Amino acid sequence: MTLSTERSTNEKQIAVVGVGARSEIAHHVPIAMPGARVVATVDPATAGRLRSEVMFPGMPAYDAVTTLLASESIDAAIVTTPDDTHADIAVELLRAGVAVYLEKPLATTLADADRVLQVAAETGTALYVGHNFRHAGVVRRMKEIIDRGDIGTVKTVWVRHFVGNGGDYYFTDWHADRSRTNTLLLQKASHDLDVIHYLTGGYTRRVVGMGDLMVYGGVTDRRERPGETMPDWFSFDNWPATASTGLNPVIDVEDVSMMLMTLDNGVLASYEQCHFTPDYWRNYTVIGTEGRLENIGDTAGGTVKVWNRRREWAVAGDTEYPIEGDPSGHEDADLATMREFLGHVFHGAPTVVSPLAARAAVAAGALAAESIREGSRPIDVPSLPPEVLDSFLARSRS
Ligand SMILES: NC(=O)c1ccc[n+]([C@@H]2O[C@H](COP(=O)([O-])OP(=O)(O)OC[C@H]3O[C@@H](n4cnc5c(N)ncnc54)[C@H](O)[C@@H]3O)[C@@H](O)[C@H]2O)c1
């Protein structure tokens, strides 16, 4: 596409596609890169375009990406739409030469994930998948401990995910509907599957899963919520899960999912997710040949404990490291992620996140869901076509 010659080289025009709860990350744009600014938004819903007037005042709000592309000269787009729309939107933007920040998960099926990577490889347009959890203080701390060799060579990782806000976050709108998300092993777990890969340096080769819809399926108080987005119904008083009200009319994703993974480097990993716990955090145990680490809490105020002396059990680690960053949520990681995206697109800076890794997270989550739904059949992850793989490997080396 031709960019306006009247713009200074520092001026970067960004569009936001999907003006819902997550589009707030676009407010990091001018902080992450002076000269970059949001110039337009897209949302097919009237309520989304009305939100745009409040969140991005004065910016034109289009009803489709096609209209945006026909009307504006943009350098990059931040895509914060529901998961089932990611692949088609990314493909349209990539083909138009617009660099894409695509929210995780990359796609809801492995075929769609591969379609997006194929188009990114063909066009050479920058694709960045917003796996912001890699930038979270708890992950940075665990990675630093592992890379220093404090627990030896990593052999196994066990992640327990207590999704206490699950009813509000995932069972009150489109997230609960398989046709929109496929599985919460993508929508929610893709962060942790990606981080398991990141911490261990391997990708999942084989998965097996077990899970069920155990609680929310029995809640009959359901309704559509036109015009509302997640913060509108969030409350700690929505408890216990069995007393939930106003849930999504369609609920067919699992609320308990458990999966086992064999990685291509021999590491064995497990991930367990429950959406009706009282508390909301994830707990990693990483065991190496010379010790183990475990996080208690996953935001600032929490600790990563390392045990690397032979002993009976002890609450205290041999060494304990504070978790830094925000005391709640992940705004700090969101800013770091936006900075990385813009730095990569406009200055060619290297990234900690990677489209290949995003594909590996989709593969693990989507195939584990398939395994859950097919009697816990083990499933092998198919390889990417070699030309697509080579294209991304060449980019990461350049
Ligand atoms: N990385 C993170 O930490 C994190 C956190 C929250 C959400 N997310 C991701 O952000 C995405 C959006 O989630 P959300 O909670 O904001 O959802 P949401 O429902 O609040 O908002 C989605 C918006 O996209 C709009 N939309 C739907 N189809 C569209 C299309 N074809 N083109 C343009 N807009 C369209 C909807 O009208 C809505 O306004 C999801 O993929 C989710 O996984 C990531």
The ligand as an SDF file (V2000), in Angstrom:
LIG
                    3D

 44 48  0  0  0  0  0  0  0  0999 V2000
   -3.6050  -11.4430   25.7530 N   0  0  0  0  0  0  0  0  0  0  0  0
   -4.4660  -11.2610   26.7280 C   0  0  0  0  0  0  0  0  0  0  0  0
   -4.1050  -11.1810   27.8870 O   0  0  0  0  0  0  0  0  0  0  0  0
   -5.9300  -11.1410   26.3970 C   0  0  0  0  0  0  0  0  0  0  0  0
   -6.8370  -10.7200   27.3600 C   0  0  0  0  0  0  0  0  0  0  0  0
   -8.1900  -10.5960   26.9900 C   0  0  0  0  0  0  0  0  0  0  0  0
   -8.5950  -10.9030   25.7020 C   0  0  0  0  0  0  0  0  0  0  0  0
   -7.6700  -11.3170   24.7870 N   0  0  0  0  0  0  0  0  0  0  0  0
   -8.0810  -11.6490   23.4080 C   0  0  0  0  0  0  0  0  0  0  0  0
   -8.6670  -10.5040   22.8030 O   0  0  0  0  0  0  0  0  0  0  0  0
   -9.6630  -10.8990   21.8780 C   0  0  0  0  0  0  0  0  0  0  0  0
  -10.9210  -10.0660   22.1220 C   0  0  0  0  0  0  0  0  0  0  0  0
  -11.4390  -10.3630   23.4040 O   0  0  0  0  0  0  0  0  0  0  0  0
  -12.4370   -9.3460   24.1420 P   0  0  0  0  0  0  0  0  0  0  0  0
  -12.5650   -9.8440   25.5200 O   0  0  0  0  0  0  0  0  0  0  0  0
  -12.0150   -7.9410   23.8910 O   0  0  0  0  0  0  0  0  0  0  0  0
  -13.7970   -9.6230   23.3480 O   0  0  0  0  0  0  0  0  0  0  0  0
  -15.0620   -8.6510   23.2990 P   0  0  0  0  0  0  0  0  0  0  0  0
  -16.2200   -9.5030   22.9930 O   0  0  0  0  0  0  0  0  0  0  0  0
  -15.1040   -7.7700   24.5100 O   0  0  0  0  0  0  0  0  0  0  0  0
  -14.7440   -7.6880   22.0410 O   0  0  0  0  0  0  0  0  0  0  0  0
  -14.6350   -8.1520   20.7290 C   0  0  0  0  0  0  0  0  0  0  0  0
  -15.0610   -7.0330   19.7980 C   0  0  0  0  0  0  0  0  0  0  0  0
  -14.7880   -7.4420   18.4470 O   0  0  0  0  0  0  0  0  0  0  0  0
  -15.9070   -7.0710   17.6430 C   0  0  0  0  0  0  0  0  0  0  0  0
  -15.9170   -7.8890   16.4170 N   0  0  0  0  0  0  0  0  0  0  0  0
  -16.5090   -9.0840   16.1930 C   0  0  0  0  0  0  0  0  0  0  0  0
  -16.2810   -9.5050   14.9260 N   0  0  0  0  0  0  0  0  0  0  0  0
  -15.5230   -8.5530   14.3380 C   0  0  0  0  0  0  0  0  0  0  0  0
  -14.9630   -8.3970   13.0410 C   0  0  0  0  0  0  0  0  0  0  0  0
  -15.1330   -9.3220   12.1050 N   0  0  0  0  0  0  0  0  0  0  0  0
  -14.2500   -7.2720   12.7780 N   0  0  0  0  0  0  0  0  0  0  0  0
  -14.0660   -6.3250   13.7140 C   0  0  0  0  0  0  0  0  0  0  0  0
  -14.5790   -6.4170   14.9760 N   0  0  0  0  0  0  0  0  0  0  0  0
  -15.2850   -7.5190   15.2880 C   0  0  0  0  0  0  0  0  0  0  0  0
  -17.0990   -7.2760   18.5380 C   0  0  0  0  0  0  0  0  0  0  0  0
  -18.2310   -6.5510   18.0600 O   0  0  0  0  0  0  0  0  0  0  0  0
  -16.5640   -6.7260   19.8570 C   0  0  0  0  0  0  0  0  0  0  0  0
  -16.7750   -5.3430   19.9720 O   0  0  0  0  0  0  0  0  0  0  0  0
   -9.8540  -12.4020   22.0510 C   0  0  0  0  0  0  0  0  0  0  0  0
   -9.2280  -13.0970   20.9920 O   0  0  0  0  0  0  0  0  0  0  0  0
   -9.1510  -12.7240   23.3530 C   0  0  0  0  0  0  0  0  0  0  0  0
   -8.5240  -13.9880   23.3440 O   0  0  0  0  0  0  0  0  0  0  0  0
   -6.3530  -11.4290   25.1120 C   0  0  0  0  0  0  0  0  0  0  0  0
  1  2  1  0
  2  3  2  0
  2  4  1  0
  4  5  1  0
  4 44  2  0
  5  6  2  0
  6  7  1  0
  7  8  2  0
  8  9  1  0
  8 44  1  0
  9 10  1  0
  9 42  1  0
 10 11  1  0
 11 12  1  0
 11 40  1  0
 12 13  1  0
 13 14  1  0
 14 15  2  0
 14 16  1  0
 14 17  1  0
 17 18  1  0
 18 19  2  0
 18 20  1  0
 18 21  1  0
 21 22  1  0
 22 23  1  0
 23 24  1  0
 23 38  1  0
 24 25  1  0
 25 26  1  0
 25 36  1  0
 26 27  1  0
 26 35  1  0
 27 28  2  0
 28 29  1  0
 29 30  1  0
 29 35  2  0
 30 31  1  0
 30 32  2  0
 32 33  1  0
 33 34  2  0
 34 35  1  0
 36 37  1  0
 36 38  1  0
 38 39  1  0
 40 41  1  0
 40 42  1  0
 42 43  1  0
M  CHG  2   8   1  16  -1
M  END
$$$$
